[in-house]
């Protein structure tokens, strides 16, 4: 019974909400899309930069042997 009262109260409150008088111009949508695409590009670049470390961390690649230690003089 109390859940019906809560649902009815929420329904009544949502139906009597006042107008927000807010305006979203086309530039806002474009800016949001640019934010999402820029964030995706940043994540992809970060993954590309650390790809070898990520693969060795999961054990999918062997660690690279440094050739400078074995160089002959």
N, C-alpha and C positions, 0 to 999 in steps of 0.2 A: 504493500500500500504506500509506504513512504517514497518508493521509487517513482510511482505514478505522479505524486505531488511534485517531486523534483523535476521530472520531465515536463510537466505542465507549467511549472514556474519558469523553466528555461525557455520553453516555447513562447510564453507570454512576454518575457523580457526581450527576446529576439524580435518579436513582431512589433514591439513599440519602440524600437531603437530610432533615435533621431537621425536626421540627414547629416552627413559628414561634411558636405560642401567641399570635397576634395577634388582636385583635377590632376590627372596624369597626362601630360602632353606626350606626343610621339617621341620626343627626345629622351624621356624617362625610360621607355621601353628599350630604345636603342642603347642607352647607357647601361642598363641592366644586362642586355645581351653582350655588350662589350666587356663588362665585368666578368661574366661567366666564361667567355672565350679567352680572355686574358689570363684568368686563373687556370683554365685548362692548359693553356700554352705554357705557363710557368711550371705547372706540375710535370708536364711532359719533358721540358728542358731539364728539370731537376733529376728526373728519372734517367734521362739519357746521360747526364753528367756522372751519375753514380751507379751506372748499370753494372759495371764489373764488381763493385763492392756489394751490390745487392745480390748478384748471382753467387758470389763466393760465400756470402752470409747464409744463403739457403743451401749451400753445398752443391750447387749445380755446375760450378766451374772450379777448376783447380786454381790455386793462387799462382800468379805469374812469378817466374824466377827472374831476379834482377841480374842482368848481364854485366853490370859494372863491377860486381864483386869477383867474378871469375875471369876478368880480363887479364891478358898476359902483358908483362912489361917488357 
